[in-house]
Amino acid sequence: MSTSRDYYEILGVGRDADADTIKKAYRKLAMQFHPDKNPGNKEAEDKFKEAAEAYDVLSNQEKKSRYDRYGHAGLGGSQGMGGFQNMEDIFQNFGDIFGDIFGMGGAGQSRRRRSGPSRGADLRYITEVELSDVISGLEKDIEFEAEEGCDECSGSGAEKGSKPVMCSTCGGTGQVVRQQGFFTMATTCHVCHGAGQTIKNPCKKCRGNGRVEKHRRIRISIPPGIDTGTRLRVAGEGEGGTLGGPAGDLFVEIRVRPHNHFQRRGEDLFAELSVPYVQLILGAKISVPTVTGEAMLTVPRGTQPETSLKIPGQGLPSLKGSRRGDIYYLVQVRLPEQISGDEEKALRQIAETQGLAVDEAKTGFFSKKK
């Protein structure tokens, strides 16, 4: 499911809530709507998933920052039950919280599913792009190593012609329960290591793991407007599942390389621009660099140093829509290292007209071209 309700409203916390407050609010809802406490209650199950989706975002500083700034659109469509494929994903991701509540690592529903197919782990991949790629977006090939389901045994881990059998030690639950006084303690089964079943004849290709490591090369689409920290979700390209379970997802994290000339702030770009003093005084239209080429900038007559001049619509596109930012140039005055005799004469005449005191003419670099 994917909710359009405000995540803070779902958890019942304010936008200034800290991490502990958010976690406590989620724990309260998880306890209230947990499937083991509400068997067959579809409404409680939906609220349980909704709370997990909200907590998945608000407990992650990066996701929370994007959500606070852009709302649901800032999550890039990667939500939808918080990116979880099923209830088992929720138990696996927030098992520590369920363990605190139930004392048994996720309660009965999670344990009952241990012996069945399990979803593969998600993978994280970091790739770098140029600032110019932010404007146009790009298609990019990436390569990585990942485990996939073994095709020899179809992911079962057992040799062809045989099947895994239920673990006799834990009875297929994956856990061994012991009574200690008034307390019931559950630990991972030491025989099947939590799988709930054992393999008597392991597959030779994967050695009973059900997965083998393979080199992958896939093409990803990076949209315009991406920024450092943006994560792109590629469904089904993570680790292979166990016992025929679905594969996890691949999350590609973007890093935008620093530019030699421009600094980025959101969709706007900033740069320093050195302009000859004559053009600042008289005004001019000059060619200035952009990320992808050049553009014309109007310098008004009498522009002062440290003035910011703007070219609208030449910045970066927004990840949320078609709007483009602006480029701001911080003007710096450029003075000549040498001037000709005629230039010096003209400047002295200007100084005299304005009643400004200047040094007397001397031989030196100002007079070299006389």
Stockholm file with secondary structure:
# STOCKHOLM 1.0

chainA/1-370         MSTSRDYYEILGVGRDADADTIKKAYRKLAMQFHPDKNPGNKEAEDKFKEAAEAYDVLSNQEKKSRYDRYGHAGLGGSQGMGGFQNMEDIFQNFGDIFGDIFGMGGAGQSRRRRSGPSRGADLRYITEVELSDVISGLEKDIEFEAEEGCDECSGSGAEKGSKPVMCSTCGGTGQVVRQQGFFTMATTCHVCHGAGQTIKNPCKKCRGNGRVEKHRRIRISIPPGIDTGTRLRVAGEGEGGTLGGPAGDLFVEIRVRPHNHFQRRGEDLFAELSVPYVQLILGAKISVPTVTGEAMLTVPRGTQPETSLKIPGQGLPSLKGSRRGDIYYLVQVRLPEQISGDEEKALRQIAETQGLAVDEAKTGFFSKKK
#=GR chainA/1-370 SS CCCCSCHHHHHTCCTTCCHHHHHHHHHHHHHHHCTTTSTTCHHHHHHHHHHHHHHHHHTSHHHHHHHHHHGGGGGTTCCSGGGCSSHHHHHHHTHHHHHHHHSSSSHHHHHHTTTSCBCCCCEEEEEEECHHHHHHCEEEEEEEEEEEECTTTTTSCBCTTCCCEECTTTTTSSEEEEEETTEEEEEECTTTTTSSEECSSBCTTTTTSSEEEEEEEEEEEECTTCCTTCEEEETTCSSCCBTTCCCCCEEEEEEECCCSSCEEETTEEEEEEEEEHHHHHHCEEEEEECSSSEEEEEECTTCCTTCEEEETTCSCBCSSSSCBCCEEEEEEEECCSCCCHHHHHHHHHHHHHTTCCCCCCCSSGGGTTC
#=GC SS_cons         CCCCSCHHHHHTCCTTCCHHHHHHHHHHHHHHHCTTTSTTCHHHHHHHHHHHHHHHHHTSHHHHHHHHHHGGGGGTTCCSGGGCSSHHHHHHHTHHHHHHHHSSSSHHHHHHTTTSCBCCCCEEEEEEECHHHHHHCEEEEEEEEEEEECTTTTTSCBCTTCCCEECTTTTTSSEEEEEETTEEEEEECTTTTTSSEECSSBCTTTTTSSEEEEEEEEEEEECTTCCTTCEEEETTCSSCCBTTCCCCCEEEEEEECCCSSCEEETTEEEEEEEEEHHHHHHCEEEEEECSSSEEEEEECTTCCTTCEEEETTCSCBCSSSSCBCCEEEEEEEECCSCCCHHHHHHHHHHHHHTTCCCCCCCSSGGGTTC
//
